[in-house]
Amino acid sequence: MDFLERLHIIHSYTGLFHTLTAILSMIFGTAVLLNKKGTLKHRRMGRVYGINMLLMILSSFAIYNFGSFSLFHGFALVSFVTLLAGMIPVLRKKRPGWYARHYYSMSWSVVGLYCAFWAELGVRFFDMRYFWWVVMIATALTAAMGSFYIRKEAAKLKFD
């Protein structure tokens, strides 16, 4: 029996790569959000997060669960734009407002990743009769909690 056949929920090596980069993105994205901003540790973990997110997003375009481009690919594009919106200000720090743009975009990138996590769990483990309800409710709760956390932490930061 092949390694992937024993996993039952991952159907290809592309899917395995996608899953591993997603898990690493969740670990490092959460760590970046919870740790002090601007430190060497923050920058290093942020790079690992960004690289894994980029690899995860790229690998998502090689996965076609519904036979062609789907809603999930559309969300991968949104995730890519959010990631870029958070990284570009870091590369152009001399522009006014760069820190706020970086903070909000990267924070929402991580929240979006957690929202996508619910969709992945739904596809793998829920009966399709309940899939949309479970995913919508979990995503809405995740986005609401993320919004609360982002605003609470933003109040503590000093934006230029």
C-alpha positions as CSV (number, residue, x, y, z in Angstrom):
1,M,0.0,0.0,0.0
2,D,1.4,3.4,-1.0
3,F,2.1,6.0,1.6
4,L,-0.6,8.4,0.3
5,E,-3.2,5.6,0.1
6,R,-2.7,5.1,3.9
7,L,-3.5,8.8,4.5
8,H,-6.9,8.6,2.8
9,I,-7.4,12.4,2.8
10,I,-4.4,13.4,0.6
11,H,-4.6,12.1,-3.0
12,S,-1.4,13.2,-4.6
13,Y,2.1,14.3,-3.8
14,T,1.1,17.8,-4.9
15,G,-1.7,17.7,-2.3
16,L,0.8,16.5,0.3
17,F,3.2,19.4,-0.5
18,H,0.2,21.8,-0.4
19,T,-0.8,20.4,3.0
20,L,2.7,20.6,4.5
21,T,3.2,24.2,3.3
22,A,-0.2,25.1,4.6
23,I,0.6,23.7,8.0
24,L,4.0,25.5,8.1
25,S,2.2,28.7,7.1
26,M,-0.3,28.3,9.9
27,I,2.4,27.7,12.5
28,F,4.7,30.6,11.4
29,G,1.8,33.0,10.6
30,T,0.4,32.4,14.1
31,A,3.8,32.8,15.7
32,V,4.4,36.1,13.8
33,L,1.0,37.4,15.0
34,L,1.6,36.5,18.6
35,N,5.2,37.7,19.0
36,K,6.6,41.2,19.3
37,K,6.7,43.1,16.0
38,G,9.9,44.3,14.2
39,T,12.4,42.0,15.9
40,L,14.8,39.8,14.1
41,K,12.7,36.8,15.2
42,H,9.6,38.5,13.7
43,R,11.4,39.1,10.4
44,R,12.8,35.6,10.1
45,M,9.5,33.9,11.0
46,G,7.7,36.3,8.6
47,R,10.0,35.3,5.7
48,V,9.3,31.6,6.5
49,Y,5.6,32.4,6.6
50,G,5.7,34.3,3.3
51,I,7.7,31.7,1.4
52,N,5.4,28.9,2.6
53,M,2.3,30.9,1.7
54,L,3.7,31.5,-1.8
55,L,4.5,27.8,-2.2
56,M,1.1,26.8,-0.9
57,I,-0.7,29.3,-3.2
58,L,1.3,28.1,-6.2
59,S,0.7,24.5,-5.5
60,S,-3.1,25.1,-5.2
61,F,-3.2,25.9,-8.9
62,A,-2.1,22.3,-9.6
63,I,-5.0,20.8,-7.6
64,Y,-8.3,20.4,-9.4
65,N,-10.9,18.8,-7.1
66,F,-13.8,19.9,-9.3
67,G,-12.2,19.3,-12.7
68,S,-11.3,22.9,-13.5
69,F,-10.7,26.3,-12.0
70,S,-13.0,26.6,-9.0
71,L,-14.0,29.0,-6.2
72,F,-11.0,27.7,-4.2
73,H,-8.6,28.9,-6.9
74,G,-10.3,32.3,-6.7
75,F,-9.7,32.5,-3.0
76,A,-6.0,31.5,-3.7
77,L,-5.8,34.6,-5.9
78,V,-7.2,36.7,-3.2
79,S,-4.7,35.2,-0.8
80,F,-1.9,36.0,-3.2
81,V,-3.0,39.6,-3.5
82,T,-3.2,39.9,0.3
83,L,0.2,38.4,0.8
84,L,1.7,40.8,-1.8
85,A,-0.1,43.8,-0.2
86,G,1.6,42.9,3.1
87,M,5.1,42.3,1.6
88,I,5.4,45.2,-0.8
89,P,5.3,47.8,2.1
90,V,8.2,46.1,3.8
91,L,10.3,46.4,0.6
92,R,9.4,50.1,0.4
93,K,9.6,51.2,4.0
94,K,10.3,54.8,3.3
95,R,6.8,55.4,2.1
96,P,4.4,56.9,4.7
97,G,1.9,54.5,6.2
98,W,3.9,51.4,5.2
99,Y,3.8,49.8,8.7
100,A,0.0,50.0,8.9
101,R,-0.4,48.5,5.4
102,H,2.0,45.7,6.3
103,Y,0.3,45.0,9.6
104,Y,-3.3,44.9,8.3
105,S,-2.5,43.0,5.1
106,M,-0.3,40.3,6.8
107,S,-2.8,39.9,9.7
108,W,-5.6,39.4,7.3
109,S,-3.5,37.0,5.3
110,V,-3.2,34.8,8.4
111,V,-6.9,35.1,9.2
112,G,-7.7,34.2,5.5
113,L,-5.4,31.1,5.9
114,Y,-7.4,30.0,8.9
115,C,-10.7,30.5,7.0
116,A,-9.3,28.4,4.2
117,F,-8.4,25.7,6.8
118,W,-12.1,25.3,7.5
119,A,-12.9,24.8,3.8
120,E,-10.2,22.2,3.6
121,L,-11.5,20.4,6.7
122,G,-15.0,20.6,5.2
123,V,-13.9,19.0,1.9
124,R,-12.1,16.2,3.7
125,F,-14.4,15.3,6.5
126,F,-18.0,16.7,6.1
127,D,-20.9,15.3,4.2
128,M,-21.5,17.7,1.2
129,R,-25.1,18.3,2.5
130,Y,-23.5,20.2,5.4
131,F,-20.3,21.4,3.8
132,W,-21.4,24.9,3.0
133,W,-23.1,25.5,6.3
134,V,-20.2,24.3,8.3
135,V,-17.6,26.2,6.3
136,M,-19.7,29.4,6.2
137,I,-20.3,29.4,10.0
138,A,-16.7,28.5,10.8
139,T,-15.3,31.1,8.4
140,A,-17.6,33.8,9.7
141,L,-16.6,33.1,13.3
142,T,-12.9,32.9,12.4
143,A,-13.1,36.2,10.5
144,A,-15.0,37.9,13.4
145,M,-12.5,36.7,15.9
146,G,-9.6,37.7,13.6
147,S,-11.1,41.2,13.1
148,F,-11.4,41.6,16.9
149,Y,-7.8,40.5,17.5
150,I,-6.4,42.6,14.6
151,R,-8.2,45.8,15.9
152,K,-7.2,45.1,19.5
153,E,-3.5,44.6,18.6
154,A,-3.5,47.6,16.2
155,A,-4.5,49.9,19.1
156,K,-1.2,48.9,20.8
157,L,1.0,49.7,17.8
158,K,2.4,53.0,16.7
159,F,1.7,53.5,13.1
160,D,3.6,56.4,11.3
